[in-house]
Amino acid sequence: MIRRIEFDQQLDELRTLLRDMSTHMEEALAAAVSSLQTLDTEKAQNVVKQDTDLNAMEEQIMDIGSRLIVTQQPVAKDLRRILVAFRIASDLERMGDLARDVAKVTIRLQGQQLIKPLVDIPRMSDIVKSMVTESIESYLTENTDMAYKMAQVDDQVDHLYSVIFHDLLSHLTGDPETANQAMLLVMVGRYIERIADHATNIGESTVYLVTGHRPDLNQ
């Protein structure tokens, strides 16, 4: 009984860390996109610096989970809980890298003016932040209906990315400086779209945790 209590306590610690990672990542994405809208390089540099916090949390999750596997030798769903925590931590860490990449675009544009006000990129970011929140909530509550919803919302993100690409297409054939910025903004759209893919991965992990089978929500 004591071992089970300790096991459950450390599982709760894993969940708490994953929620903290999610919050940190969402804040990083919001700050990165905000820095891009105003070309605030100081804010962008803070996003880049704070990315190491996510790496540290991922390492904590790996340490706790590995220790549980060695000392408790979990099986069936208990083992899946740990493996899923590893997978989700990896997805969140990669999301953080992508948010950092958005911030790096702001730094690269230092001294320039935006070729157009950003509308669809912030809208896309808001949708993706909600996806991340709901994907983690689906994991914490083991809600597969919420997990499957990720695929539907991901379609909206893909559509917005297509809009962003085609909207900037005309600038890609303009003068070199304009074309370079347009390409960087297209890359930002791609980074955010990839964050959405990682959120659907978390949905897949939730379904795997509950059912033992992993669906493909990124079709």
N, C-alpha and C positions, 0 to 999 in steps of 0.2 A: 504493500500500500504506500509506503514511504517513497519508494522508487517511482511509483506512478504519479504521486503528488509533485515530486521534483521534475519529472518529465513534463507534466502539464505546465508547470511554472516556467520552464525554459521554452516551451512552445509559445506561451504567452509573450515571452520576451522577444521571440522571433517575430511574432505578429506586430508587436509594438515597434520594433525596428523597421519593419517593412512599411508600416503606416508613416513613420517618421521620414523614411526615404522618399515616399510618395509626396508628402508635404513639401519636403526640401526641393524635390524635382519640379513640382508645379510652381513653386516660388521662383526657381531659377528660370523656368521657361517664361513666366510672366515678366520678370526683370529683363531677360534677354530681348524679348520682343519690344518692351517699352523702351529699352536703350536704343533699339533700331529705329523706332518711330521718331525719336528726338535726337538721334545720333549722339547719345550721351556715352562717351567712351569710358568715363569713370565708372558708371553703373555696369557697363559691359565687362570691364576688367574685374570688378567684384564678383560677377558671375563666374568668370574663368577661375579666379582664386578659390572660390568656395566649392568648386567641383570635387576637390579632394575630400570634403566632408562625406559625400556620397560613397566614395571609394572606401573610406574608413568604416562606414556603416555596413557596406557589403562584406568587408573582411570580418566584422563582428558576427554577422549572420553565418558566414562560412565556418567560423571557429565554433560557435555554439552548436550548429547543426552537426558538424563533424564529431564533436565531443559526445553529442547525444547518440549518434550512430555507434560509436565505439563502446560507450559505457552502458547503453540501454538495449542495444541490438533490436531496434523496433522492426516490426513486420507489418505487412498489409497497409492499411490506411495511415497508421502512425508513421511508417517509413515514407509514404507518399507526402505526408505533411512536410517533412523535412526536405525531400527532394524538390517539392514545389516551392518551398521558401528559397532554396538555392536558385531556382530558375527565375522566380520573380525578382529576386535581388539583382540578378544579372540583367534582366530587362530594364529595371529602374536605373541601374548604373549606366547602361547604354543610353537611356533617355537623357540622363544628365550630361553625357558626352555630347549629345546632339544639341541640347540647350546651350552648352558651352560653345558649340560650333556657330550657333546663331549669334551669340555675343561676339565671337571673333569676327564675324562679318561687319558688325558695327565698328569694331576697331579698324578694320581694313578700309572703311569708308570715312575715316577721320579726315576732316577738312573739306569734305564734299557736301553738296546739297542733294537731297533725295530727288530723283527724277519725277516722282509723283507721290502724293500722300498715300500712306499705307492704309488700306481698308480691309482687303480680303485676308492678308496675312494675320492681322490681329484677330479677325473673326475666326479664322482657322485655328489659331492658337487657343482661343477660348473654348472651342469645341473639344480640342484635344485635351486640355486641362480637365474638362468634365469627364472625358473618357478615362483618364488616369484615375480620377477620384472614384468613379463607379467601378472600374476594374478591380481596384484594391478593396472596395466595399464588397464586391461580389466574392472575392477570396475570403475576406474576414467573416462573412456571413454564410459562406458556401452556397451562394445563390446562383444557380446555373442559368436561370432566366435572365438575370442581369448580365451574366457573362456572355450569353449569346447575343445580347443587344449590341455588344461591341462591334460585331460584324456590320450591322445596319448603320451605325454611326460612322464607321470607317468608310463606308461608301460616300457619305456626305463630305468627309475630309478629302477623299480622292477627287470628288467633283470640284471642290474649291481649289485644289492644287492644279487641276486642269484649267480652271478659270484664270488663275494667277499666271500660269505658263503662257496661255494664249494672249493675255492682256499685256505681257511684257515682250511678246514675240517681236512686235514692231520696233522696239528699242534695240533688239539684238542686231539689227542691220544698220543702226545709226552710226554716229561717230564713235571711235574706240572707247572713250571714257564713259559715255552713256551705255554702250554695249556691255562693258565690263561690269557696271553697277547692275544692269538688268540681269546679267548672268548670276551675279551674287544673290540677288533677290529671288531668282528662280531656285537657287540652291537652298535658300532659307525655307522656301515652301517645301522643298524636298525633305529637309531635315525634320520639319514639323510633321510632314506626312509619315515619315519613318517612326516618329514617336508614337503616332496613332497605331502603327503596326505592332509596336511593342506592347501597347495597351491591349490589343486583341490577343497577343500572346499570353498576357496575364489572364484574360478570359478563358483561353484554352487550358491554362494550368488549373484554373478553378474547376472546370468540367472534369479534367483528369483527376483532380483530388477527390471529387465526389463520386465519379463513376468508374475510374480506373481506365478510361479511354480518352485519348486526346483528339478532339475534332480539329479541322482546319478552318479557322475563321478568317484567314487572309486570302481566300480564293478570289 
